Amino acid sequence: MLRIGVIVILLSSIAMGDIVTTHIKPKVDNVLDLGTTTEWWRYVYAHTLDVTDVNVTSLTPFSLIKAGTNGHLEALGVATNGQLPIGSTGADPVLSTLTGTANEIDITNTAGSIQIGIVDPLIAAKGGTGLATIPDHSVMVGSGTGAVTPIEVGATGKILAGTTGADPEWRLPTVDVPIVLSYNDSEPARGSETNWNGGLLELDNAAAVNSGAPFVMSSKGSGKVIIVINAGGDLIGDITLTGTSVNRNTKVQTADDTSVITLNGTSTDTSAPDLNGNVVHGFDDAYISDKWFTGVVTITTADTAVTDMDIFHASFEQFNDRDDITLNTFDGNIFTTNVNAEFDAYLYDIHVTGSMCEIEMDAELHVGSVGGALAQASLAGKYYRLRQGPLNEAIDGTTDGIWVDIHYSNDPAYVEDVTLKVWATYTQALTLTTVTTENVIFNGENVIFAGEQVAYP
């Protein structure tokens, strides 16, 4: 379709005397028809315009027009939503839409509009997180080429702690506080056993109890009662200990107090003597009272029949009832005065679960003939540094505990300057605070405290 401006040019060319061998006529719809066999020439400022066999009215509606290689005007085509004519060197332009890069660019084509944006969510391989949303206050950790993983929001005071081969975890910051229990005896006065921080003492053996026959224990000092069940006809049920209990914190005594022990079968006593005849204790599935008793204790039952039980007094160190104790090492230093000196020390732990307990030997120190590969030969007038660890034995001081049995085996002992230590740690949680201008701030030379600068040595 040629506009009126073209007509003016044509009329002007005629007035200038240019040769026209065609007809120019308006159509009823005011569209100028150039004809189908028009051939005309016109020179305008030394340029020639050739238009041959063009009928504007025959073009497709909404089509774009391009110049053909022979100078004709031709239809390029109708562009769909978002299509653009894109150049192609040495060839006709091509109607095409823009194409976004996978996982990077989103393109949306609409009528008369092209919307270009970033893919949401942008994957990690393209520099994104792979997530559409991230929880408030969370911390993100990598997941390779996959989306990052948000870690749950940390509670106040917790910090992220690394875990080899896994995501970090929120934990309370802690420090291991060392504990040392020390024992010293410069001149042991006896050649037998010394108990340190408790011990195990047999009160009765091969005792029996049933619904018709209670058992009265031998009198005891102050401590717990341990019972090893060796045999019986009915060992599923309860036995009751009745006597005077002692509150271990206040020392208040309560007469006719009771402790109920639930039986669940026989116990295993693995105790055995060493080469010097010293008993090395070991109990599995033994039973223990939940109270300290003193004096005479009576054992009764309504639903069991025990025919053989060994009864012990037990006392042990509980680290002031801390529940997070770890035993680390058992060490000692002794001086021997004779080649026949014998020194044997055993560190025991007791673990309690409900009415049941286990006793095991954790470490041992030896000078002399006992202890096998762990023993050192005794020489006269020599010091011996002894140590065993790390033990890594967990102790819950609310129920569990430890003690040490020390044996000299000779009388006189031939041993002097005995020092023993049990090293342990407990875990102390740290409290973190936010640094403000009222906290201490180090700048390398001075300290700012409560907003005032003071000298820093």
C-alpha positions as CSV (number, residue, x, y, z in Angstrom):
1,M,0.0,0.0,0.0
2,L,1.6,3.3,-1.1
3,R,0.7,6.5,0.8
4,I,-0.2,9.9,-0.7
5,G,3.4,11.0,-0.4
6,V,4.3,8.6,-3.2
7,I,1.6,10.1,-5.4
8,V,3.1,13.5,-5.1
9,I,6.5,12.2,-6.1
10,L,4.9,10.5,-9.2
11,L,3.1,13.6,-10.2
12,S,6.2,15.6,-9.8
13,S,8.1,13.2,-12.0
14,I,5.5,13.6,-14.8
15,A,5.6,17.4,-14.6
16,M,9.4,17.1,-15.1
17,G,8.8,15.3,-18.4
18,D,9.9,11.8,-17.4
19,I,8.6,9.0,-19.6
20,V,5.9,6.8,-18.0
21,T,4.5,3.8,-19.9
22,T,1.8,2.6,-17.6
23,H,-1.4,3.7,-15.9
24,I,-1.9,5.0,-12.4
25,K,-5.3,5.0,-11.0
26,P,-7.0,5.1,-7.6
27,K,-9.2,2.3,-6.5
28,V,-12.6,2.9,-4.9
29,D,-11.0,2.1,-1.4
30,N,-8.4,4.9,-2.1
31,V,-5.7,2.3,-2.5
32,L,-3.3,3.1,-5.2
33,D,-3.1,0.3,-7.8
34,L,0.2,0.3,-9.6
35,G,-1.0,-2.4,-12.1
36,T,0.4,-5.8,-12.8
37,T,2.6,-5.0,-15.8
38,T,3.9,-1.6,-14.8
39,E,7.3,-0.6,-16.0
40,W,8.4,2.9,-15.3
41,W,11.6,4.7,-14.7
42,R,12.3,7.8,-12.9
43,Y,15.5,9.5,-11.9
44,V,15.5,11.3,-8.6
45,Y,18.8,12.8,-7.6
46,A,20.7,10.3,-9.8
47,H,19.0,7.3,-8.2
48,T,16.8,4.8,-10.0
49,L,13.7,3.1,-8.3
50,D,12.6,-0.1,-10.0
51,V,9.3,-1.7,-9.0
52,T,7.9,-4.5,-11.1
53,D,4.9,-6.7,-10.7
54,V,4.0,-5.5,-7.2
55,N,0.4,-5.5,-6.1
56,V,0.2,-4.1,-2.5
57,T,-3.3,-5.3,-2.1
58,S,-2.2,-8.9,-2.5
59,L,0.1,-9.0,0.6
60,T,-0.9,-11.1,3.7
61,P,-2.5,-9.0,6.4
62,F,-0.1,-8.3,9.3
63,S,2.8,-9.5,7.2
64,L,6.2,-7.8,7.4
65,I,7.7,-6.7,4.0
66,K,11.3,-7.2,2.9
67,A,13.2,-6.4,-0.3
68,G,13.8,-9.3,-2.6
69,T,17.0,-10.0,-4.3
70,N,15.6,-8.7,-7.7
71,G,14.4,-5.5,-6.2
72,H,10.8,-6.5,-5.6
73,L,9.0,-6.0,-2.4
74,E,8.1,-9.3,-0.8
75,A,6.2,-10.6,2.2
76,L,8.5,-11.9,5.0
77,G,5.6,-13.4,6.9
78,V,3.3,-12.8,9.8
79,A,5.1,-12.6,13.2
80,T,3.6,-14.6,16.0
81,N,3.7,-13.4,19.6
82,G,7.2,-12.3,20.6
83,Q,8.8,-13.1,17.1
84,L,11.4,-10.7,15.8
85,P,13.0,-10.5,12.3
86,I,16.6,-11.7,13.0
87,G,19.3,-11.0,10.5
88,S,21.0,-13.8,8.6
89,T,24.2,-12.8,6.7
90,G,23.6,-13.1,2.9
91,A,20.0,-14.3,3.3
92,D,16.6,-13.0,4.2
93,P,15.9,-12.2,7.9
94,V,14.2,-14.9,9.8
95,L,11.2,-14.5,12.0
96,S,12.1,-16.1,15.3
97,T,11.6,-15.9,19.1
98,L,14.4,-15.4,21.6
99,T,15.5,-18.5,23.3
100,G,16.6,-18.5,27.0
101,T,19.6,-20.5,28.3
102,A,18.4,-23.6,30.2
103,N,18.3,-23.2,34.0
104,E,19.4,-19.5,33.6
105,I,17.0,-17.3,31.6
106,D,13.2,-17.4,31.3
107,I,11.5,-15.8,28.3
108,T,7.8,-15.3,28.0
109,N,6.4,-14.2,24.6
110,T,3.1,-12.3,24.5
111,A,1.3,-10.0,22.0
112,G,3.6,-7.1,21.4
113,S,5.8,-7.9,24.4
114,I,8.8,-10.1,25.4
115,Q,9.4,-10.7,29.1
116,I,12.9,-11.7,30.1
117,G,13.9,-12.9,33.6
118,I,16.1,-15.1,35.7
119,V,14.9,-18.7,36.3
120,D,13.4,-19.0,39.7
121,P,14.8,-20.9,41.6
122,L,18.3,-20.6,40.0
123,I,20.1,-23.9,40.5
124,A,23.4,-24.2,42.3
125,A,25.3,-25.1,39.1
126,K,24.4,-21.6,37.7
127,G,25.3,-19.7,40.9
128,G,22.0,-19.9,42.7
129,T,20.6,-21.7,45.7
130,G,18.1,-24.0,44.0
131,L,15.5,-22.8,46.5
132,A,12.5,-20.6,45.9
133,T,12.5,-19.5,49.6
134,I,14.9,-19.8,52.5
135,P,13.6,-20.0,56.1
136,D,14.2,-17.0,58.2
137,H,17.3,-17.1,60.4
138,S,18.5,-20.4,58.9
139,V,22.0,-21.3,57.8
140,M,22.5,-23.0,54.5
141,V,25.0,-25.8,53.7
142,G,26.1,-27.1,50.3
143,S,24.7,-30.2,48.7
144,G,26.9,-30.6,45.6
145,T,25.1,-29.7,42.4
146,G,21.7,-30.0,44.2
147,A,19.9,-27.3,46.1
148,V,21.5,-26.0,49.3
149,T,20.2,-27.5,52.5
150,P,18.8,-25.1,55.2
151,I,19.8,-26.1,58.7
152,E,17.2,-25.6,61.4
153,V,17.4,-22.3,63.2
154,G,20.0,-22.5,66.0
155,A,18.8,-22.1,69.6
156,T,20.2,-19.3,71.7
157,G,23.8,-19.9,72.7
158,K,24.5,-22.8,70.3
159,I,27.1,-22.7,67.6
160,L,27.6,-24.8,64.4
161,A,30.1,-27.6,64.9
162,G,31.5,-29.6,62.1
163,T,30.9,-33.3,61.6
164,T,33.2,-35.1,59.3
165,G,31.4,-36.2,56.1
166,A,28.1,-34.7,57.2
167,D,26.3,-31.4,57.7
168,P,27.4,-29.4,60.7
169,E,25.2,-29.5,63.8
170,W,24.0,-26.9,66.3
171,R,25.7,-27.6,69.6
172,L,26.3,-25.9,72.9
173,P,30.0,-24.9,73.1
174,T,31.6,-26.9,75.9
175,V,35.0,-27.3,77.5
176,D,36.4,-30.4,79.2
177,V,37.3,-29.6,82.8
178,P,39.9,-31.9,84.3
179,I,39.4,-33.6,87.7
180,V,42.1,-35.4,89.6
181,L,41.6,-37.7,92.6
182,S,44.8,-38.2,94.5
183,Y,46.0,-40.7,97.1
184,N,49.3,-40.6,99.0
185,D,50.7,-43.1,101.6
186,S,54.3,-42.4,102.4
187,E,54.8,-45.5,104.5
188,P,52.2,-48.2,104.1
189,A,52.0,-49.9,107.5
190,R,50.4,-53.2,106.4
191,G,51.0,-55.8,103.8
192,S,47.4,-56.4,102.8
193,E,44.6,-54.4,101.1
194,T,43.9,-50.7,101.2
195,N,40.6,-49.4,99.7
196,W,40.6,-45.9,98.3
197,N,37.4,-43.9,97.6
198,G,35.2,-46.9,98.5
199,G,35.3,-50.7,98.2
200,L,33.4,-53.9,98.2
201,L,33.1,-56.0,101.4
202,E,31.4,-59.4,101.5
203,L,28.9,-59.7,104.4
204,D,27.1,-63.0,103.7
205,N,27.3,-65.8,101.2
206,A,25.1,-68.7,100.1
207,A,22.2,-66.9,101.8
208,A,18.5,-67.8,101.0
209,V,15.2,-66.0,101.2
210,N,11.6,-67.0,100.3
211,S,8.1,-66.0,101.2
212,G,8.2,-68.0,104.4
213,A,11.7,-67.3,105.5
214,P,13.2,-63.8,105.6
215,F,17.0,-63.4,105.8
216,V,18.7,-61.1,108.3
217,M,22.0,-59.7,107.0
218,S,25.1,-59.3,109.0
219,S,25.5,-55.8,110.5
220,K,27.2,-53.3,108.1
221,G,28.6,-49.8,108.0
222,S,27.1,-47.0,105.9
223,G,26.7,-47.7,102.2
224,K,24.7,-49.5,99.6
225,V,23.8,-53.2,99.5
226,I,24.8,-55.4,96.5
227,I,23.3,-58.8,96.1
228,V,24.6,-61.5,93.7
229,I,21.9,-64.1,92.9
230,N,23.5,-67.5,92.2
231,A,20.5,-69.8,92.3
232,G,16.8,-70.0,93.1
233,G,13.5,-71.6,92.2
234,D,11.6,-68.4,91.3
235,L,13.8,-65.4,90.5
236,I,11.2,-63.1,88.9
237,G,9.7,-60.8,91.4
238,D,10.7,-58.4,94.2
239,I,12.8,-58.6,97.4
240,T,12.5,-55.9,100.0
241,L,15.4,-54.6,102.2
242,T,14.2,-53.1,105.5
243,G,16.5,-51.3,107.9
244,T,17.9,-48.0,109.0
245,S,18.7,-45.8,105.9
246,V,21.2,-43.0,105.9
247,N,20.6,-39.8,103.8
248,R,24.0,-39.5,102.2
249,N,23.7,-35.7,102.0
250,T,22.3,-34.8,105.4
251,K,23.3,-38.0,107.3
252,V,19.8,-38.2,108.8
253,Q,18.9,-41.8,109.7
254,T,15.5,-43.3,109.1
255,A,14.5,-46.4,110.9
256,D,12.5,-49.2,109.2
257,D,13.1,-47.7,105.8
258,T,12.8,-49.9,102.8
259,S,14.4,-50.4,99.4
260,V,12.6,-52.7,96.8
261,I,14.8,-54.6,94.4
262,T,13.2,-56.2,91.3
263,L,14.8,-59.5,90.4
264,N,15.1,-60.7,86.8
265,G,17.1,-63.9,87.0
266,T,20.6,-64.9,88.2
267,S,23.7,-62.8,88.3
268,T,27.2,-63.6,87.0
269,D,30.2,-63.3,89.4
270,T,33.4,-63.2,87.3
271,S,35.6,-62.4,90.3
272,A,38.9,-64.3,90.5
273,P,42.2,-64.1,92.5
274,D,45.4,-62.8,91.0
275,L,48.7,-64.6,91.5
276,N,49.1,-63.0,95.0
277,G,45.6,-64.2,96.0
278,N,44.0,-60.7,95.8
279,V,40.4,-60.9,94.5
280,V,39.8,-59.0,91.3
281,H,36.1,-58.2,91.3
282,G,33.7,-58.5,88.4
283,F,29.8,-58.7,88.5
284,D,27.3,-58.8,85.8
285,D,23.5,-58.5,86.4
286,A,24.0,-58.0,90.2
287,Y,21.4,-56.2,92.2
288,I,21.8,-53.0,94.3
289,S,19.7,-51.0,96.8
290,D,18.6,-47.5,96.0
291,K,19.4,-46.3,99.5
292,W,22.3,-46.3,101.9
293,F,21.8,-48.6,104.9
294,T,23.6,-49.0,108.2
295,G,23.4,-51.7,110.9
296,V,21.2,-54.8,110.5
297,V,19.1,-55.2,107.3
298,T,16.4,-57.7,106.8
299,I,15.5,-59.2,103.4
300,T,12.0,-60.4,102.7
301,T,10.0,-61.5,99.6
302,A,6.4,-62.4,98.8
303,D,6.9,-63.8,95.3
304,T,10.5,-65.1,94.9
305,A,12.5,-68.1,96.1
306,V,16.3,-67.4,96.3
307,T,18.4,-70.4,97.4
308,D,21.9,-68.9,97.0
309,M,22.8,-65.3,97.2
310,D,26.0,-63.4,98.2
311,I,25.6,-60.1,99.9
312,F,28.1,-57.2,99.9
313,H,28.5,-53.8,101.3
314,A,29.5,-51.3,98.6
315,S,30.7,-47.7,98.7
316,F,32.1,-45.7,95.8
317,E,33.1,-42.2,94.6
318,Q,30.3,-40.5,92.6
319,F,32.0,-37.2,91.6
320,N,29.5,-35.1,93.5
321,D,26.7,-36.6,91.4
322,R,27.9,-35.2,88.0
323,D,26.3,-37.1,85.2
324,D,29.0,-36.4,82.5
325,I,32.2,-37.8,83.9
326,T,34.8,-39.5,81.7
327,L,37.6,-41.5,83.2
328,N,40.9,-40.8,81.4
329,T,43.9,-42.3,83.1
330,F,45.0,-44.2,86.2
331,D,48.6,-43.5,87.3
332,G,51.0,-43.8,90.2
333,N,54.5,-43.4,91.5
334,I,56.0,-45.7,94.1
335,F,59.4,-46.4,95.7
336,T,60.5,-50.0,96.3
337,T,62.9,-50.9,99.2
338,N,63.3,-54.6,98.4
339,V,63.5,-56.8,95.3
340,N,60.6,-58.8,96.8
341,A,58.3,-55.7,96.8
342,E,54.8,-56.4,95.4
343,F,52.4,-53.6,94.5
344,D,49.1,-54.2,92.8
345,A,46.4,-51.6,92.3
346,Y,43.0,-52.0,90.6
347,L,40.6,-49.3,89.5
348,Y,37.0,-50.4,89.4
349,D,33.8,-48.8,88.1
350,I,30.2,-49.6,89.0
351,H,27.4,-48.9,86.5
352,V,23.8,-48.9,87.9
353,T,20.6,-49.3,85.9
354,G,17.5,-49.4,88.0
355,S,17.8,-52.3,90.5
356,M,20.8,-53.8,88.6
357,C,24.5,-53.1,88.5
358,E,27.7,-54.2,86.9
359,I,31.2,-54.0,88.3
360,E,34.3,-54.1,86.2
361,M,38.0,-53.4,86.5
362,D,39.0,-50.5,84.3
363,A,42.8,-50.3,84.8
364,E,45.6,-51.9,86.8
365,L,49.1,-50.9,88.0
366,H,51.8,-53.5,89.0
367,V,55.3,-53.8,90.3
368,G,56.5,-57.3,91.1
369,S,55.4,-60.7,89.8
370,V,51.7,-60.0,89.2
371,G,50.2,-58.4,86.1
372,G,52.0,-60.2,83.3
373,A,53.0,-57.9,80.5
374,L,51.7,-54.9,82.5
375,A,54.0,-55.6,85.5
376,Q,57.5,-54.2,86.1
377,A,60.1,-56.2,87.9
378,S,60.9,-55.0,91.4
379,L,64.3,-53.6,92.2
380,A,65.5,-52.4,95.5
381,G,65.8,-48.6,96.1
382,K,64.0,-47.6,92.8
383,Y,61.2,-45.3,91.8
384,Y,58.5,-46.5,89.5
385,R,56.3,-44.3,87.4
386,L,53.1,-46.2,86.5
387,R,50.3,-45.2,84.1
388,Q,47.4,-46.8,82.1
389,G,45.1,-44.9,79.7
390,P,43.3,-43.4,78.0
391,L,40.4,-45.3,79.5
392,N,37.5,-43.3,77.9
393,E,35.1,-44.7,80.5
394,A,31.8,-42.8,80.9
395,I,30.5,-42.4,84.4
396,D,27.0,-41.0,85.4
397,G,27.7,-39.8,88.9
398,T,24.0,-39.7,89.8
399,T,24.1,-43.5,89.9
400,D,27.6,-44.8,89.0
401,G,31.0,-44.5,90.7
402,I,34.5,-45.8,91.1
403,W,37.0,-47.0,93.7
404,V,40.5,-48.4,93.9
405,D,41.8,-51.5,95.7
406,I,45.5,-51.4,96.6
407,H,47.5,-54.5,97.6
408,Y,51.1,-54.6,99.0
409,S,51.2,-58.4,99.6
410,N,54.2,-58.2,102.0
411,D,54.6,-57.4,105.6
412,P,56.4,-55.1,105.8
413,A,55.2,-53.7,102.5
414,Y,58.7,-53.0,101.0
415,V,57.0,-50.0,99.3
416,E,57.1,-46.3,100.2
417,D,56.0,-42.9,98.9
418,V,52.9,-44.3,97.2
419,T,51.1,-41.7,95.1
420,L,48.1,-42.6,93.0
421,K,45.9,-40.5,90.8
422,V,42.7,-41.0,88.8
423,W,42.3,-38.4,86.1
424,A,38.9,-37.6,84.7
425,T,37.1,-34.8,82.9
426,Y,33.6,-33.4,83.0
427,T,31.9,-31.4,80.3
428,Q,31.1,-27.8,81.1
429,A,28.8,-25.8,78.8
430,L,29.9,-22.3,77.9
431,T,27.6,-19.3,77.8
432,L,28.1,-16.9,74.8
433,T,27.2,-13.3,75.0
434,T,26.9,-10.6,72.4
435,V,29.9,-8.2,72.2
436,T,28.9,-4.6,72.8
437,T,30.7,-1.4,73.8
438,E,30.3,-2.5,77.4
439,N,32.2,-5.7,76.8
440,V,36.0,-6.0,76.8
441,I,37.4,-5.3,73.3
442,F,41.0,-6.0,72.4
443,N,42.6,-3.8,69.7
444,G,46.1,-5.1,70.2
445,E,47.3,-2.3,72.4
446,N,44.4,-1.2,74.6
447,V,41.3,-2.5,76.2
448,I,38.0,-0.7,76.0
449,F,35.8,-1.5,79.0
450,A,32.4,0.1,79.7
451,G,33.2,2.7,77.1
452,E,36.5,3.7,78.7
453,Q,40.0,2.9,77.4
454,V,42.4,1.4,79.9
455,A,46.0,0.3,79.6
456,Y,46.7,-3.1,78.0
457,P,50.1,-4.5,79.0
